[in-house]
Amino acid sequence: MNEELPETLAATGFRVGDAVDAGLSRGVLRGAAFAKPFRGIRTLKDPETLIERAAAFAPLLRPWQCLEGVSALAVLGLPVPWRLTREPTVEIVSLKGRGKPEREGVRVRRLAAERLDAWEVGGLPVAPAPLAWALMAGRCTVHELVVLGDAIVTAAEHYPGRRVPGPLASLAELAETVEQRAGRSGAAALRAALSRIRERVESPRETDMRLFIVDAGMPEPEVQVEVRDPQTGLLLGRADLGHREARVVEEYEGDGHREKGQWDRDIQKYREFERVGVRTVRATDRDFVPSPDEWLARLAEILRSRWSQPPA
């Protein structure tokens, strides 16, 4: 009997029955050569990440089931709230009235619907982005739901971590999903989040920064503000956020800004902004953790000093 694992089964998780059919003995499959993350599943090594665990379990999914929760967020490349990033459980949504997997390490949510139009991402069946977003309402804060919503509706090509080109849905599609969830748990949070989702955002921290500013009582800044030379109309650059009337822009400096080419371009851009009278207020993670209060107070003072007529 051939005891070598067929190449078709080697990539991720595989069912014990499929391996037996391919020629492996049950004795080998019970041995130490394979990891056993779920009953009836074997892998070459223990899955560690959310995506690896989802991929390991995927061979057991039926046509009326797909990934949801943090498993779906990870597969789609949407920003999983940091407190949920070490969630070891694979999360599944399954149509009511159909069989569901009973396994340790798996959480199943029942969905009342006629069908489940799952997306396929990286070979894995996953809840469509609007549904994946809505089903997080019972576990996420409104702030976290806005971060997810911004990540879904943006067309930004380099949104960090996203595994599917965007936008993954429109604001109208998210609104339709909210209406469908009316009267269910989390519906109020979804409605509150929907009103604060904005297009064109390019990173989770941009969303965080915008929400921090608004929640501190300052006017909401515009997203992805273009700064032009008032004399020539020449585009000098874009800023993450901006209060146009005060001629103040806010920039989040993530890891990508540390690259030499980007660093040089940023310095030149900020010099050009200063030349035309635009003040840049920069922020890094250290400005937001453990609290953004100091950075927000500094921004508020700058805005007050530069507004010709402070907003009511």
C-alpha positions in Angstrom: 0.0 0.0 0.0 1.3 3.5 -0.9 1.9 5.4 2.4 3.0 8.6 0.7 0.5 11.5 0.9 -0.8 12.4 -2.5 0.2 15.9 -3.7 -3.5 16.8 -4.1 -4.0 16.4 -0.3 -0.8 18.0 0.9 -1.6 21.7 0.6 -4.0 22.2 3.5 -6.3 20.0 5.5 -7.7 16.8 4.2 -10.4 14.3 5.3 -9.2 11.0 6.7 -11.6 9.2 4.4 -10.1 10.9 1.3 -6.6 9.9 2.4 -7.7 6.3 2.9 -9.3 6.3 -0.5 -6.0 7.6 -1.9 -4.0 4.7 -0.4 -2.9 5.7 3.1 -3.6 3.3 6.0 -5.6 4.4 9.0 -2.7 3.4 11.2 -0.4 5.9 9.6 -3.2 8.5 9.8 -3.5 7.9 13.5 0.2 8.2 14.0 2.5 11.2 14.8 3.2 12.0 11.1 0.1 14.2 10.9 -1.5 16.9 13.0 -5.1 16.4 14.0 -6.7 19.8 14.3 -10.3 18.5 14.0 -12.0 15.1 14.2 -11.8 13.5 10.8 -9.2 16.0 9.5 -5.4 15.7 9.2 -2.7 18.3 8.3 1.0 18.2 7.7 1.5 20.6 10.6 -0.7 22.2 13.3 -2.5 25.2 11.8 -1.6 28.4 13.6 -3.3 31.4 11.9 -7.0 32.1 11.5 -6.7 31.3 7.7 -4.7 28.1 8.3 -7.4 26.8 10.7 -10.1 27.7 8.3 -8.3 26.0 5.4 -7.8 22.9 7.5 -11.5 22.6 8.4 -12.8 23.5 4.9 -12.9 19.9 3.5 -15.7 19.2 6.0 -17.9 22.2 4.8 -21.1 21.3 3.0 -22.7 23.3 0.2 -25.1 25.1 2.6 -22.2 26.2 4.9 -19.4 28.7 4.7 -17.0 30.6 6.9 -18.2 33.5 8.9 -17.0 35.6 12.0 -13.3 36.2 12.4 -12.6 33.2 10.1 -14.4 35.1 7.2 -12.7 38.4 8.1 -9.3 36.8 7.9 -10.0 35.0 4.6 -11.3 38.3 3.1 -8.3 40.2 4.5 -10.5 42.6 6.5 -9.2 44.1 9.8 -10.0 41.7 12.6 -10.4 43.6 15.9 -7.1 43.1 17.8 -8.9 41.5 20.8 -10.2 38.7 18.5 -7.0 38.0 16.5 -6.1 35.0 18.7 -9.5 33.4 18.4 -8.8 29.7 17.9 -12.3 28.7 16.9 -13.3 28.2 13.2 -16.6 30.0 12.7 -19.2 28.6 10.3 -22.6 29.8 9.2 -25.1 27.1 8.2 -28.6 27.3 6.8 -31.4 26.4 9.2 -32.9 23.1 8.7 -29.7 21.5 7.3 -27.1 19.4 9.0 -24.3 21.2 10.8 -20.8 20.1 11.8 -20.4 19.1 15.4 -16.7 19.4 16.2 -14.6 20.7 19.0 -13.0 24.0 18.0 -15.9 24.9 15.6 -18.7 27.4 16.3 -21.8 27.2 14.1 -24.3 30.0 13.6 -27.7 29.2 12.0 -29.0 31.4 9.3 -32.6 31.6 8.2 -32.4 32.0 4.5 -33.4 30.1 1.3 -29.9 29.8 0.1 -26.3 30.8 1.0 -24.5 32.5 -1.8 -21.0 32.1 -0.5 -18.0 33.7 -2.1 -14.9 31.6 -2.9 -11.6 33.3 -1.8 -8.4 31.4 -2.0 -10.3 28.2 -2.5 -12.4 28.7 0.7 -16.1 29.3 0.8 -16.7 32.5 2.8 -19.8 34.6 3.7 -20.1 37.6 1.3 -18.6 40.7 2.7 -21.9 42.5 3.6 -23.1 39.4 5.4 -19.8 38.8 7.1 -19.9 42.4 8.3 -23.5 42.2 9.6 -22.9 39.0 11.5 -20.1 40.6 13.5 -22.6 43.2 15.0 -23.1 41.2 18.2 -19.4 41.0 18.9 -18.0 44.4 17.6 -18.3 47.9 18.9 -19.8 50.5 16.5 -16.2 51.8 16.1 -15.0 48.4 15.0 -18.0 48.0 12.6 -17.1 51.3 11.0 -13.5 50.2 10.5 -14.8 47.0 8.8 -17.3 48.9 6.7 -14.6 51.4 5.5 -12.4 48.4 4.5 -15.3 46.9 2.6 -16.4 49.9 0.5 -13.0 51.3 -0.4 -11.5 50.9 -3.8 -8.0 51.5 -2.4 -5.6 49.1 -4.2 -3.2 48.9 -1.3 -5.5 48.6 1.7 -3.4 46.7 4.2 -4.0 42.9 4.4 -7.0 42.8 2.1 -7.0 39.6 0.0 -9.7 40.6 -2.5 -9.6 43.7 -4.8 -12.1 46.3 -3.7 -14.6 47.6 -3.2 -16.1 44.4 -1.8 -19.5 46.0 -1.6 -21.2 49.4 -2.0 -22.7 51.5 0.7 -26.1 50.7 -0.8 -25.4 47.0 -0.4 -24.4 47.5 3.2 -27.6 49.5 3.7 -29.7 46.7 2.2 -28.0 44.2 4.5 -28.8 46.4 7.5 -32.5 46.5 6.5 -32.5 42.7 6.2 -31.2 42.5 9.8 -33.8 44.8 11.2 -35.2 43.5 14.5 -32.3 41.1 15.1 -29.5 41.3 17.6 -27.0 44.0 16.7 -29.3 45.8 14.3 -29.0 49.1 16.2 -25.2 48.9 16.1 -25.2 48.2 12.3 -27.4 51.3 11.7 -25.2 53.5 13.8 -22.1 52.2 12.0 -23.6 52.6 8.5 -24.0 56.3 9.0 -20.3 56.7 9.7 -18.8 54.6 7.0 -16.9 56.5 4.4 -15.5 55.6 1.0 -11.8 56.0 -0.2 -10.3 55.2 3.2 -6.8 53.5 2.8 -6.1 51.9 6.1 -7.8 50.9 9.4 -5.8 53.6 11.3 -7.2 56.3 9.0 -10.7 55.2 10.1 -9.6 55.1 13.8 -8.1 58.7 13.4 -11.3 60.0 11.8 -13.6 58.5 14.5 -11.3 59.7 17.3 -11.5 63.2 15.9 -15.3 63.2 15.7 -15.8 61.5 19.0 -13.7 64.2 20.6 -16.2 66.9 19.4 -14.3 68.2 16.4 -15.9 68.5 13.0 -15.5 65.5 10.8 -12.5 65.7 8.5 -12.7 64.9 4.8 -11.2 61.7 3.6 -8.2 61.6 1.2 -8.0 65.4 0.8 -6.2 66.8 -2.3 -3.9 69.8 -1.6 -3.3 72.1 -4.6 -1.1 75.1 -5.2 -3.6 78.0 -5.0 -1.7 79.9 -7.7 -1.2 77.2 -10.3 -3.8 74.6 -9.4 -0.9 72.0 -9.4 -1.7 69.0 -7.2 0.9 68.9 -4.4 -0.3 65.7 -2.7 -3.0 64.0 -0.9 -3.5 63.7 2.9 -5.3 61.0 4.8 -7.7 63.5 6.4 -8.2 67.2 6.2 -10.2 70.2 7.6 -10.2 72.3 4.4 -11.4 75.6 5.9 -8.8 75.5 8.6 -6.1 74.5 6.1 -5.1 71.6 8.4 -4.5 68.0 7.3 -4.0 64.9 9.4 -1.6 62.1 8.4 -1.2 58.7 9.9 2.4 57.5 9.6 2.2 53.7 9.3 5.0 51.2 8.5 4.9 52.0 4.8 6.0 55.5 5.5 9.4 54.2 6.9 10.5 53.0 3.5 13.2 55.3 2.1 11.5 56.3 -1.1 8.2 57.0 0.7 9.9 58.8 3.5 11.6 61.1 1.0 8.3 61.8 -0.9 6.6 62.5 2.4 9.1 65.1 3.5 8.9 66.9 0.1 5.1 66.7 0.2 4.9 68.3 3.7 7.3 71.0 2.7 5.0 71.8 -0.2 2.0 71.8 2.0 3.7 74.2 4.4 4.7 76.5 1.5 1.0 77.0 0.6 0.0 77.5 4.2 -1.4 74.0 5.0 -0.5 72.7 8.4 0.2 68.9 8.7 -0.6 67.1 12.0 1.1 63.7 11.9 0.3 60.7 14.0 1.8 57.3 14.7 0.6 54.3 16.7 2.3 55.8 19.8 -0.1 58.7 19.6 -3.1 56.4 19.8 -2.0 53.8 22.3 -2.9 53.6 25.1 -4.9 56.8 24.5 -5.3 59.4 21.7 -6.3 62.1 24.2 -3.0 64.1 24.0 -2.8 64.0 20.2 -6.5 65.0 20.0 -6.0 68.0 22.4 -3.0 69.2 20.3 -5.1 68.9 17.1 -8.0 70.7 18.7 -5.8 73.6 19.7 -4.3 73.9 16.1 -7.8 73.9 14.6 -9.0 76.6 17.0 -6.0 78.8 16.1 -6.5 78.4 12.4 -10.2 78.6 11.8 -11.3 82.1 10.7 -14.8 81.3 11.9 -14.8 78.3 14.2 -17.8 76.0 13.5 -20.7 76.2 15.8 
